[in-house]
Amino acid sequence: MNRMLRAIIGACLVLIIVFSAISICHDIGSSWKIDVTGEKLYTLSDGTKSILSKLNQPVTAKLFYASTAALKGPDQIQYYNNYYEYVKSLLEEYVSVSNDMVKLEVIDPRPFSDDEEHAIGFGLRQYRVSEEESFFFGLVVQTQFGVEKVIPFFSPDRQSFIEYDISYLIDSAITRQKNRIGIMSSLPVIGDSEYMAQMLAAQKQQPRMPWTFVEHLKKKYEVTEIPTDVNDINDIDILLVVHPKNLPQQTLFAIDQYILKGGRTIICVDPHCFSDPSRNVNQGLMLGSESTQASDLNVLLRTWGIEMPRSEFAGDLKLAESRAVSQNTRVQKILGLLNLTRDCFNRNNVITAQLNEVRVLFSGVLNLVADPNKPEDKEFPIERTPLLMTTDKGNSFAVTNSYELMLLDPSIFLQRFIEGTKPVTMGYLLSGRFKSSFPDGIEIETAADGQESSSDSEDPNQPKTAKKQIKGLMQSEKDCAVAVFADVDFISDMLAYQNFLGLSKAVVGDNSALLFNTIDDLSGSSDLISIRSRGNVKRPFIVVDEIERKAEAETAAKLASIDAEIAGFNAKRQSISPAAGQDQELVISKEILKDIRDLEEKIYQKQKERRLINMEKSEKIDRLGRKLQRANTIAAPAVVLFIAIVLWLWRSMRRRHYISHSSDA
């Protein structure tokens, strides 16, 4: 075998070894990833990992992205290319963490293909780019039992919650049963039962209809009514407590134990509910009397570290709506009627991140409280996340009696209100390991035979009663989640809906969305609650922004001076030109023309000087870009050169060591 043939065979073997090594390293090292982003954008939360570890059936995630259409589309469509790469990388992390229980399929639906037909059939949002091309960017999650969950379109304003959306999709896909919601309320929010409605109809009376939000809930969940005198709460997934008034101790204990067992709960309390029909005018006229339209659950709230003070309301002049209270009164700000805007919502929580407008009516205030006798458990602290708040100028205001609320004179509240310096909170999401509000249990009355007494009558013919101690859980064994809102009217038909042509009720603002978002969030597994908001995918150019800020600060005075001089020259030129043009027969003298030319030259020079200053600012940024480009260009060769030098030094030292040993021998 000649030397040339050996060289060719050797080169081929080297190429085979190199490509094999690259393939092996690609397969083995695909799971070796390092997330160097500051906010860990490509690292899954512990909640997502827990959901994936519990998968008991394969799940297929089909990512539809029309990459070809994006290349042909306008700049607005091409923007999604980077977003798509991020979503795909995150889904690949789902596949890696799930031990192949999640299968990823990336599909580019071409025009007139089966993939495009499937994308439309799944309900993905379609955007026409041309007569033939359509743009798709959505996700479909399928299980082996035929369950399909869809994200119709990855909207850019959901980037911070992309992990939550995907995990929620997987979690809801493997949860086959319909969630059950139990509603406990002192108000007729569920309306009259079918039997009662028939009885009232027979008596020619109008039955009470359910609130609109309840009708909407029944389309998606199983809704049942929980009595306000219940002893135990079971067989529901979410408990919705609306306007709890004077609940007996046994009911409070039942709510407490339901939450400690891991039951998700939404509580709406109100210091004065205008939707409460039990208004007693005579009692309201009595100064100092408590409003009969107030609800209170502070027995439980204080244990969780918050409290709603009585007869205290949230106010904000910036958010207060202007209305006429009655027909013969002037329009003025109603301090208790607040129109919460985007800045009033927690943008880092999935419940409130997408809300734009929520109206509340004399909402209460939720204050943080600390009981010195019950220090917070350092091992399992309760996380209190604000959801709704006023602006920095918001503050609370109090009423002295219920008559002020019945009279509803806005001027009284405006005179009493003082602007604050920090937001007032009206809604909290509480999560963590809760302790019982009844550590010693409760006592109930039982009959002589041990059965619970059904009557408080003192009739001697009735059996005598005895006290019986009931104990329950002292602390939850797993994380609990409770959402608390200090207003009830925000979910009423008065604020959340309006009649549309007398046929249906249209949604107003995001009041109903706030409630449904909370239910959707709490209806998921406990792992979903812990999924954090993703960081900002768009990384800011901090160094560039700092250069621009410093350059603007350094040149602001100089540019202002130049602009002032240019304005002076223009004014002087304008004053010369009209004087010269008043009479068309006036012959403009050479001196006037010379003055105009001199002013135009000065204006030109000043404008040129202004351009040079702005050019210097751009040059600083360009210099930074060139430095980064040179660094990126030189980095790889520098590393290779450094390794080569190290190997050369190592081989030289080995050679010298070998020569020295040979000479000694």
C-alpha positions as CSV (number, residue, x, y, z in Angstrom):
1,M,0.0,0.0,0.0
2,N,1.5,3.3,-1.1
3,R,1.8,6.4,1.0
4,M,-1.0,8.3,-0.8
5,L,-3.5,5.5,-0.3
6,R,-2.7,5.3,3.4
7,A,-3.1,9.1,3.7
8,I,-6.5,9.0,2.0
9,I,-7.7,6.1,4.2
10,G,-6.4,7.8,7.3
11,A,-8.2,11.1,6.4
12,C,-11.4,9.2,5.8
13,L,-11.1,7.4,9.2
14,V,-10.4,10.7,10.9
15,L,-13.5,12.2,9.3
16,I,-15.6,9.2,10.4
17,I,-14.3,9.4,13.9
18,V,-14.9,13.2,14.1
19,F,-18.5,12.9,12.8
20,S,-19.2,9.9,15.1
21,A,-17.8,11.9,18.1
22,I,-20.0,14.9,17.2
23,S,-23.1,12.6,16.9
24,I,-22.4,10.8,20.1
25,C,-21.7,14.1,22.0
26,H,-24.9,15.6,20.6
27,D,-27.0,12.7,21.8
28,I,-25.3,12.3,25.2
29,G,-24.9,16.0,25.8
30,S,-28.4,17.0,24.8
31,S,-29.5,16.7,28.4
32,W,-26.4,18.6,29.7
33,K,-27.6,22.2,29.7
34,I,-26.6,25.3,31.6
35,D,-29.1,28.2,32.0
36,V,-27.0,31.3,32.2
37,T,-29.9,33.7,31.9
38,G,-30.2,36.1,34.9
39,E,-33.9,35.1,35.5
40,K,-33.5,31.4,34.6
41,L,-35.7,31.6,31.6
42,Y,-35.0,28.1,30.4
43,T,-35.2,26.4,33.8
44,L,-38.5,24.8,34.7
45,S,-40.1,25.6,38.1
46,D,-40.4,23.0,40.8
47,G,-44.2,23.0,40.3
48,T,-43.8,22.0,36.6
49,K,-41.3,19.3,37.5
50,S,-43.7,17.9,40.0
51,I,-46.5,17.8,37.5
52,L,-44.3,16.1,34.9
53,S,-43.1,13.5,37.5
54,K,-46.7,12.5,38.2
55,L,-47.6,11.8,34.5
56,N,-49.1,8.3,34.3
57,Q,-49.8,8.4,30.5
58,P,-47.9,9.7,27.5
59,V,-48.7,13.2,26.4
60,T,-48.1,14.6,22.9
61,A,-47.4,18.3,22.5
62,K,-47.8,19.5,18.9
63,L,-46.2,22.9,18.3
64,F,-47.6,24.5,15.2
65,Y,-45.5,27.3,13.8
66,A,-45.7,28.5,10.2
67,S,-42.0,29.3,9.8
68,T,-42.2,29.5,6.0
69,A,-45.1,32.0,6.2
70,A,-43.2,34.0,8.9
71,L,-40.3,34.5,6.5
72,K,-42.6,35.7,3.8
73,G,-44.7,37.9,6.1
74,P,-44.2,41.5,7.3
75,D,-41.8,42.5,10.1
76,Q,-44.6,42.0,12.7
77,I,-44.8,38.3,11.8
78,Q,-41.0,37.8,11.5
79,Y,-40.8,39.1,15.1
80,Y,-42.2,35.8,16.3
81,N,-39.2,33.8,15.0
82,N,-37.2,34.5,18.2
83,Y,-40.3,33.9,20.3
84,Y,-40.9,30.5,18.6
85,E,-37.3,29.5,19.3
86,Y,-37.8,30.3,23.0
87,V,-41.1,28.3,23.2
88,K,-39.5,25.3,21.4
89,S,-36.5,25.3,23.7
90,L,-38.9,25.4,26.7
91,L,-40.9,22.5,25.4
92,E,-37.7,20.6,24.8
93,E,-37.0,21.1,28.4
94,Y,-40.4,19.6,29.2
95,V,-39.5,16.5,27.1
96,S,-36.2,16.2,28.9
97,V,-37.6,16.5,32.4
98,S,-40.6,14.2,31.8
99,N,-38.5,11.1,31.0
100,D,-40.0,10.9,27.6
101,M,-43.6,11.0,28.9
102,V,-44.0,14.2,26.9
103,K,-43.5,13.9,23.1
104,L,-42.8,17.0,21.1
105,E,-43.8,17.4,17.5
106,V,-42.9,20.6,15.7
107,I,-45.2,21.2,12.6
108,D,-45.0,23.8,9.9
109,P,-48.5,23.8,8.4
110,R,-48.0,24.4,4.7
111,P,-50.9,25.7,2.5
112,F,-53.5,23.1,1.5
113,S,-51.7,20.4,3.5
114,D,-53.2,18.0,6.1
115,D,-51.2,19.9,8.7
116,E,-53.0,23.1,7.9
117,E,-56.3,21.4,8.0
118,H,-55.5,19.9,11.4
119,A,-54.4,23.3,12.7
120,I,-57.7,24.8,11.7
121,G,-59.6,21.8,13.1
122,F,-57.8,22.2,16.5
123,G,-59.1,25.8,16.6
124,L,-55.7,27.5,16.2
125,R,-55.8,31.2,15.3
126,Q,-55.1,31.8,11.7
127,Y,-53.6,35.0,10.2
128,R,-53.5,35.5,6.5
129,V,-50.1,36.5,5.2
130,S,-50.9,36.2,1.5
131,E,-53.5,34.6,-0.7
132,E,-52.1,31.2,0.0
133,E,-49.9,31.5,3.1
134,S,-51.4,31.5,6.6
135,F,-49.5,32.1,9.9
136,F,-50.1,29.8,12.8
137,F,-48.4,29.8,16.2
138,G,-50.2,27.6,18.8
139,L,-49.9,24.4,20.8
140,V,-52.1,21.3,21.1
141,V,-51.7,18.8,23.9
142,Q,-53.1,15.4,23.3
143,T,-53.4,12.3,25.6
144,Q,-53.8,8.7,24.6
145,F,-57.5,8.8,25.7
146,G,-58.3,11.5,23.1
147,V,-58.3,14.5,25.4
148,E,-57.2,17.7,23.6
149,K,-56.2,21.0,25.1
150,V,-55.2,24.0,23.0
151,I,-53.4,27.3,23.2
152,P,-54.8,28.9,20.1
153,F,-52.0,31.5,19.8
154,F,-48.9,32.4,21.8
155,S,-49.6,36.0,22.4
156,P,-46.5,38.2,23.2
157,D,-48.2,39.7,26.3
158,R,-48.3,36.2,27.8
159,Q,-44.5,35.6,27.6
160,S,-44.1,36.0,31.3
161,F,-46.6,33.2,32.0
162,I,-45.8,30.8,29.2
163,E,-44.6,28.1,31.5
164,Y,-47.8,28.4,33.5
165,D,-49.9,28.2,30.4
166,I,-48.2,25.1,29.1
167,S,-48.2,23.3,32.5
168,Y,-51.8,24.2,33.0
169,L,-52.6,22.7,29.6
170,I,-50.8,19.4,30.5
171,D,-52.3,19.3,34.0
172,S,-55.9,19.9,32.8
173,A,-55.4,17.3,30.0
174,I,-54.6,14.5,32.4
175,T,-57.4,15.6,34.8
176,R,-60.4,14.0,33.3
177,Q,-63.1,14.8,35.9
178,K,-65.2,18.0,36.0
179,N,-64.3,20.3,38.9
180,R,-67.0,20.8,41.5
181,I,-67.6,24.3,43.0
182,G,-69.5,24.8,46.2
183,I,-70.9,28.2,46.9
184,M,-71.7,29.3,50.4
185,S,-73.4,32.7,50.7
186,S,-75.7,34.8,52.8
187,L,-77.0,36.2,49.5
188,P,-79.3,34.5,47.0
189,V,-76.5,34.2,44.4
190,I,-77.6,30.8,43.3
191,G,-81.2,31.8,43.2
192,D,-84.2,29.7,44.1
193,S,-84.2,26.0,43.5
194,E,-86.4,24.5,40.8
195,Y,-88.9,23.3,43.4
196,M,-89.1,26.7,45.1
197,A,-89.4,28.4,41.7
198,Q,-92.4,26.3,40.9
199,M,-94.0,27.0,44.3
200,L,-93.5,30.8,43.8
201,A,-94.8,30.6,40.2
202,A,-97.9,28.8,41.5
203,Q,-98.4,31.7,44.0
204,K,-97.8,34.2,41.1
205,Q,-94.6,35.4,42.7
206,Q,-91.3,36.1,40.9
207,P,-88.6,33.6,41.8
208,R,-85.1,34.8,42.5
209,M,-82.8,34.2,39.6
210,P,-79.1,33.2,40.0
211,W,-76.5,35.8,39.6
212,T,-75.0,35.8,36.1
213,F,-71.6,34.6,37.1
214,V,-73.2,31.5,38.6
215,E,-74.9,30.8,35.3
216,H,-71.6,31.0,33.5
217,L,-69.9,28.8,36.1
218,K,-72.5,26.1,35.6
219,K,-71.4,25.8,31.9
220,K,-67.9,24.7,33.0
221,Y,-68.2,23.3,36.5
222,E,-70.6,21.4,38.7
223,V,-72.0,24.0,41.0
224,T,-73.6,23.1,44.3
225,E,-74.9,25.2,47.2
226,I,-73.3,24.8,50.6
227,P,-75.6,25.8,53.6
228,T,-74.3,28.5,55.9
229,D,-74.9,26.2,58.9
230,V,-72.9,23.3,57.6
231,N,-70.9,21.1,60.0
232,D,-68.6,19.6,57.4
233,I,-67.5,20.4,53.9
234,N,-66.7,17.6,51.5
235,D,-66.9,16.4,47.9
236,I,-66.0,19.8,46.3
237,D,-62.8,21.0,44.6
238,I,-63.3,24.8,45.2
239,L,-65.2,26.6,47.9
240,L,-66.6,30.0,47.0
241,V,-67.6,32.0,50.2
242,V,-69.6,35.1,49.2
243,H,-70.6,37.7,51.8
244,P,-70.4,35.5,55.0
245,K,-72.7,37.1,57.6
246,N,-72.8,35.9,61.2
247,L,-71.7,32.4,60.4
248,P,-72.1,30.0,63.4
249,Q,-68.9,28.7,64.9
250,Q,-69.5,25.2,63.5
251,T,-69.5,26.6,60.0
252,L,-66.3,28.6,60.6
253,F,-64.7,25.5,61.9
254,A,-65.9,23.5,58.8
255,I,-64.3,26.2,56.5
256,D,-61.1,26.1,58.5
257,Q,-60.8,22.3,58.3
258,Y,-61.7,22.2,54.6
259,I,-58.8,24.6,53.9
260,L,-56.4,22.7,56.1
261,K,-57.2,19.5,54.2
262,G,-56.0,21.3,51.0
263,G,-59.3,22.6,49.8
264,R,-59.0,25.7,47.5
265,T,-61.1,28.6,48.7
266,I,-62.2,32.0,47.4
267,I,-63.5,34.4,50.0
268,C,-65.4,37.6,49.1
269,V,-66.2,39.8,52.2
270,D,-67.5,43.3,52.3
271,P,-67.9,46.0,55.0
272,H,-71.0,47.2,53.2
273,C,-72.5,45.2,50.3
274,F,-74.9,47.2,48.2
275,S,-76.1,44.0,46.6
276,D,-77.4,42.8,49.9
277,P,-81.2,43.1,49.9
278,S,-81.5,42.9,53.7
279,R,-81.3,46.6,54.2
280,N,-83.0,47.8,57.3
281,V,-83.7,51.6,57.0
282,N,-84.9,52.1,60.6
283,Q,-81.7,50.5,61.9
284,G,-79.6,52.5,59.5
285,L,-81.1,55.7,60.9
286,M,-79.8,54.9,64.3
287,L,-76.5,56.6,64.8
288,G,-73.7,54.3,65.7
289,S,-75.5,51.1,64.6
290,E,-73.6,48.5,62.6
291,S,-74.6,48.1,59.0
292,T,-76.6,45.0,58.4
293,Q,-75.0,44.7,55.0
294,A,-71.5,43.9,56.3
295,S,-69.9,40.5,56.3
296,D,-66.9,39.4,58.3
297,L,-64.6,36.5,58.4
298,N,-61.7,38.0,60.4
299,V,-61.7,34.9,62.7
300,L,-60.0,33.0,59.9
301,L,-58.3,35.9,58.2
302,R,-56.3,37.0,61.3
303,T,-54.8,33.5,61.5
304,W,-53.5,33.9,58.0
305,G,-52.0,37.3,58.7
306,I,-54.6,39.7,57.2
307,E,-57.6,41.6,58.5
308,M,-60.5,43.6,57.1
309,P,-61.4,46.5,59.5
310,R,-65.1,47.2,60.0
311,S,-66.6,50.3,58.4
312,E,-63.3,51.2,56.6
313,F,-63.2,51.5,52.8
314,A,-60.6,52.0,50.1
315,G,-60.5,55.3,48.4
316,D,-58.5,56.9,45.6
317,L,-59.2,60.3,43.9
318,K,-57.3,59.2,40.8
319,L,-59.5,56.1,40.4
320,A,-62.9,57.4,41.7
321,E,-65.6,57.6,39.0
322,S,-67.8,60.7,38.7
323,R,-71.5,60.1,38.9
324,A,-74.7,61.7,39.8
325,V,-76.1,59.9,42.8
326,S,-79.7,60.9,42.1
327,Q,-81.6,62.7,39.4
328,N,-81.4,66.2,41.0
329,T,-77.8,66.1,42.1
330,R,-74.7,67.2,40.3
331,V,-72.0,65.0,39.0
332,Q,-69.1,64.5,41.4
333,K,-66.5,61.9,42.3
334,I,-67.8,59.0,44.3
335,L,-64.8,58.0,46.4
336,G,-65.9,54.4,47.0
337,L,-66.7,53.7,43.3
338,L,-63.2,52.9,42.0
339,N,-62.3,52.0,38.4
340,L,-59.1,50.0,38.9
341,T,-56.7,50.2,35.9
342,R,-53.7,48.2,34.8
343,D,-51.4,49.7,37.4
344,C,-53.7,48.5,40.1
345,F,-53.1,44.8,39.4
346,N,-50.2,42.5,40.2
347,R,-48.6,42.0,36.8
348,N,-46.5,39.1,38.1
349,N,-49.4,36.9,39.0
350,V,-51.3,34.9,36.5
351,I,-54.7,35.8,38.0
352,T,-54.4,39.6,37.5
353,A,-51.6,39.9,34.9
354,Q,-53.9,40.4,31.9
355,L,-56.6,42.5,33.6
356,N,-57.3,46.0,32.3
357,E,-60.3,47.3,34.2
358,V,-62.1,46.2,37.3
359,R,-64.7,48.3,39.1
360,V,-65.3,47.9,42.9
361,L,-68.0,49.6,45.0
362,F,-67.0,50.7,48.5
363,S,-64.5,47.9,48.8
364,G,-63.0,47.1,52.1
365,V,-59.3,47.2,53.0
366,L,-57.1,44.2,53.7
367,N,-54.3,45.0,56.2
368,L,-51.4,42.8,57.2
369,V,-51.5,41.8,60.8
370,A,-49.0,40.1,63.0
371,D,-50.0,38.3,66.2
372,P,-47.1,38.5,68.7
373,N,-48.4,35.4,70.5
374,K,-48.3,33.4,67.3
375,P,-45.0,34.0,65.5
376,E,-44.9,33.0,61.9
377,D,-43.7,29.5,61.2
378,K,-40.2,30.0,59.7
379,E,-40.2,26.5,58.2
380,F,-43.6,26.9,56.4
381,P,-44.2,30.6,56.0
382,I,-47.4,31.9,54.5
383,E,-46.9,33.8,51.3
384,R,-49.2,36.8,50.9
385,T,-49.4,38.1,47.3
386,P,-51.3,41.3,46.7
387,L,-53.7,41.1,43.7
388,L,-55.7,44.3,43.8
389,M,-54.6,47.7,45.1
390,T,-55.1,51.4,44.7
391,T,-52.4,53.8,43.4
392,D,-49.8,55.3,45.6
393,K,-52.2,58.2,46.4
394,G,-54.8,55.8,47.7
395,N,-55.9,55.6,51.3
396,S,-58.7,54.2,53.5
397,F,-61.6,56.3,54.9
398,A,-64.1,55.4,57.6
399,V,-67.8,56.0,58.2
400,T,-69.3,56.7,61.6
401,N,-72.6,55.0,61.0
402,S,-74.6,53.1,58.3
403,Y,-76.8,56.1,57.6
404,E,-73.9,57.8,55.8
405,L,-73.8,54.9,53.3
406,M,-77.6,54.8,52.9
407,L,-77.6,58.6,52.3
408,L,-74.6,58.2,50.0
409,D,-73.5,61.8,49.9
410,P,-70.1,61.9,48.1
411,S,-69.2,65.3,49.5
412,I,-69.1,63.8,53.0
413,F,-66.4,61.2,52.0
414,L,-64.4,63.7,49.9
415,Q,-64.1,66.1,52.8
416,R,-63.0,63.3,55.1
417,F,-60.5,61.7,52.7
418,I,-56.7,62.3,52.9
419,E,-54.5,61.1,50.2
420,G,-52.0,58.4,51.2
421,T,-48.4,57.6,50.2
422,K,-48.7,53.9,49.4
423,P,-51.2,51.6,47.8
424,V,-54.2,50.2,49.7
425,T,-54.7,46.4,49.1
426,M,-58.1,45.0,48.4
427,G,-57.2,41.5,47.4
428,Y,-54.7,38.9,48.4
429,L,-53.6,35.4,47.3
430,L,-52.5,33.4,50.4
431,S,-50.5,30.2,50.0
432,G,-48.5,28.0,52.3
433,R,-48.9,25.8,55.3
434,F,-51.8,27.2,57.3
435,K,-52.5,26.7,61.0
436,S,-56.0,26.2,62.4
437,S,-58.0,29.2,63.7
438,F,-59.4,26.7,66.3
439,P,-56.3,25.0,67.8
440,D,-58.4,23.8,70.8
441,G,-61.3,22.7,68.6
442,I,-64.9,23.8,69.2
443,E,-67.8,22.8,71.5
444,I,-71.2,21.8,70.2
445,E,-74.4,20.9,71.9
446,T,-75.5,17.3,71.7
447,A,-78.6,15.6,72.9
448,A,-78.7,13.1,75.8
449,D,-78.3,10.2,73.4
450,G,-75.2,11.7,71.9
451,Q,-76.9,13.0,68.8
452,E,-76.5,16.7,67.9
453,S,-79.2,18.8,69.2
454,S,-81.5,20.2,66.5
455,S,-83.2,22.8,68.7
456,D,-82.3,25.5,71.1
457,S,-85.7,25.5,72.7
458,E,-86.0,25.3,76.5
459,D,-89.1,23.2,76.4
460,P,-88.8,20.7,79.3
461,N,-90.3,18.0,77.1
462,Q,-87.2,18.2,74.9
463,P,-84.1,16.1,75.9
464,K,-81.4,17.8,77.8
465,T,-78.3,18.8,75.9
466,A,-74.6,18.5,76.8
467,K,-71.4,20.0,75.5
468,K,-69.2,18.0,73.2
469,Q,-65.6,18.9,72.2
470,I,-64.7,18.5,68.5
471,K,-61.1,18.7,67.4
472,G,-59.6,18.8,64.0
473,L,-56.4,19.4,62.2
474,M,-54.0,21.7,63.9
475,Q,-52.0,22.5,60.7
476,S,-52.2,21.6,57.1
477,E,-50.0,18.8,55.8
478,K,-49.6,20.4,52.4
479,D,-49.7,23.8,50.8
480,C,-53.0,25.6,51.0
481,A,-54.3,28.4,48.7
482,V,-56.9,31.0,49.5
483,A,-57.9,34.1,47.5
484,V,-59.5,36.9,49.6
485,F,-61.3,39.9,48.1
486,A,-62.6,42.8,50.2
487,D,-65.6,43.4,47.9
488,V,-68.7,41.4,46.9
489,D,-70.4,43.9,44.6
490,F,-67.6,43.5,41.9
491,I,-69.1,40.1,40.9
492,S,-72.7,41.3,41.1
493,D,-74.8,41.9,38.0
494,M,-74.8,45.6,39.0
495,L,-71.0,46.0,38.2
496,A,-69.9,42.9,36.2
497,Y,-72.7,42.7,33.6
498,Q,-75.2,44.9,31.8
499,N,-78.4,44.1,30.0
500,F,-78.1,43.9,26.2
501,L,-81.4,44.7,24.5
502,G,-83.2,42.9,27.3
503,L,-82.1,39.6,25.9
504,S,-78.8,38.8,27.4
505,K,-76.3,40.2,29.9
506,A,-73.0,41.5,28.4
507,V,-69.7,41.5,30.3
508,V,-68.5,44.8,31.6
509,G,-64.8,45.3,32.1
510,D,-62.8,42.5,33.7
511,N,-64.8,41.9,36.9
512,S,-66.0,38.5,35.9
513,A,-62.6,37.7,34.4
514,L,-61.0,38.3,37.8
515,L,-63.2,35.7,39.4
516,F,-62.9,33.2,36.7
517,N,-59.1,33.6,36.5
518,T,-59.0,32.9,40.2
519,I,-61.1,29.8,39.9
520,D,-59.1,28.5,37.0
521,D,-55.8,29.1,38.9
522,L,-57.0,27.4,42.0
523,S,-58.8,24.6,40.2
524,G,-55.4,23.3,39.0
525,S,-53.1,21.1,41.1
526,S,-51.2,22.5,44.0
527,D,-48.1,22.4,41.8
528,L,-49.6,25.0,39.5
529,I,-49.8,27.5,42.4
530,S,-46.0,27.4,42.8
531,I,-45.1,28.0,39.2
532,R,-43.4,31.3,39.0
533,S,-43.7,34.0,36.4
534,R,-41.1,33.7,33.7
535,G,-38.6,36.6,33.4
536,N,-38.6,39.1,30.6
537,V,-37.6,37.3,27.5
538,K,-36.6,40.5,25.8
539,R,-33.3,41.4,27.4
540,P,-32.7,45.1,27.8
541,F,-29.5,46.8,26.5
542,I,-28.5,48.1,29.9
543,V,-25.0,49.3,28.8
544,V,-26.4,51.0,25.7
545,D,-29.2,52.6,27.6
546,E,-26.7,53.9,30.2
547,I,-24.5,55.4,27.4
548,E,-27.5,57.1,25.9
549,R,-28.6,58.5,29.3
550,K,-25.2,59.9,30.1
551,A,-24.8,61.3,26.6
552,E,-28.2,63.0,26.8
553,A,-27.3,64.4,30.2
554,E,-24.0,65.8,29.0
555,T,-25.4,67.4,25.8
556,A,-28.8,68.5,27.0
557,A,-27.7,72.0,28.0
558,K,-25.6,72.5,24.9
559,L,-28.4,71.3,22.6
560,A,-30.9,73.5,24.4
561,S,-28.6,76.5,23.9
562,I,-28.2,75.7,20.2
563,D,-31.9,75.3,19.7
564,A,-32.5,78.7,21.4
565,E,-30.0,80.3,19.1
566,I,-31.6,78.7,16.0
567,A,-35.0,79.9,17.2
568,G,-33.6,83.4,17.6
569,F,-32.1,83.5,14.2
570,N,-35.4,82.2,12.6
571,A,-37.4,84.8,14.4
572,K,-35.0,87.6,13.2
573,R,-35.2,86.3,9.7
574,Q,-39.0,86.2,9.8
575,S,-39.0,89.8,11.0
576,I,-36.9,90.9,8.1
577,S,-38.7,89.0,5.3
578,P,-42.2,90.5,5.9
579,A,-40.9,94.0,6.1
580,A,-39.2,93.5,2.8
581,G,-42.3,92.0,1.2
582,Q,-45.0,94.5,2.3
583,D,-44.8,96.3,-1.0
584,Q,-44.3,94.2,-4.1
585,E,-42.8,97.2,-5.9
586,L,-40.2,97.6,-3.1
587,V,-36.8,96.8,-4.3
588,I,-35.0,94.7,-1.7
589,S,-31.7,96.3,-0.9
590,K,-28.4,94.4,-0.9
591,E,-28.1,95.0,2.8
592,I,-31.3,93.2,3.6
593,L,-30.4,90.2,1.3
594,K,-27.0,90.1,3.0
595,D,-28.6,90.0,6.4
596,I,-30.9,87.2,5.4
597,R,-28.0,85.2,3.9
598,D,-26.0,85.7,7.1
599,L,-28.8,84.5,9.3
600,E,-29.4,81.4,7.1
601,E,-25.6,80.6,7.3
602,K,-25.7,80.9,11.0
603,I,-28.7,78.7,11.2
604,Y,-27.0,76.1,9.0
605,Q,-23.9,76.2,11.1
606,K,-25.8,75.7,14.3
607,Q,-27.8,72.8,12.8
608,K,-24.5,71.3,11.6
609,E,-23.2,71.6,15.2
610,R,-26.3,70.0,16.5
611,R,-25.8,67.0,14.1
612,L,-22.2,66.6,15.2
613,I,-23.3,66.4,18.8
614,N,-25.9,63.7,18.0
615,M,-23.3,61.9,15.9
616,E,-21.0,61.7,18.9
617,K,-23.7,60.0,20.9
618,S,-24.2,57.4,18.2
619,E,-20.5,57.0,17.8
620,K,-20.2,55.9,21.5
621,I,-22.8,53.2,20.9
622,D,-21.1,52.1,17.6
623,R,-17.8,51.9,19.4
624,L,-19.4,49.6,22.0
625,G,-20.8,47.5,19.2
626,R,-17.4,47.2,17.4
627,K,-15.8,46.2,20.7
628,L,-18.3,43.4,21.2
629,Q,-17.9,42.3,17.6
630,R,-14.1,42.2,17.9
631,A,-14.4,40.4,21.2
632,N,-16.7,37.8,19.7
633,T,-14.5,37.4,16.6
634,I,-11.2,37.1,18.6
635,A,-12.7,34.9,21.4
636,A,-12.7,31.6,19.6
637,P,-9.2,31.9,17.9
638,A,-7.9,33.2,21.2
639,V,-9.1,30.1,23.1
640,V,-7.7,27.8,20.4
641,L,-4.4,29.6,20.5
642,F,-4.3,29.4,24.3
643,I,-4.9,25.7,24.2
644,A,-2.2,25.3,21.5
645,I,0.3,27.2,23.6
646,V,-0.5,25.2,26.7
647,L,-0.1,21.9,24.7
648,W,3.2,23.2,23.2
649,L,4.6,24.1,26.6
650,W,3.4,20.7,28.0
651,R,5.0,18.8,25.1
652,S,8.2,20.9,25.4
653,M,8.5,20.1,29.1
654,R,7.9,16.4,28.4
655,R,10.5,16.4,25.7
656,R,13.1,18.1,28.0
657,H,12.2,15.7,30.8
658,Y,12.7,12.7,28.4
659,I,16.0,14.1,27.1
660,S,17.3,14.7,30.6
661,H,16.5,11.2,31.6
662,S,18.0,9.7,28.5
663,S,21.3,11.7,29.1
664,D,21.4,10.5,32.7
665,A,21.0,6.9,31.5
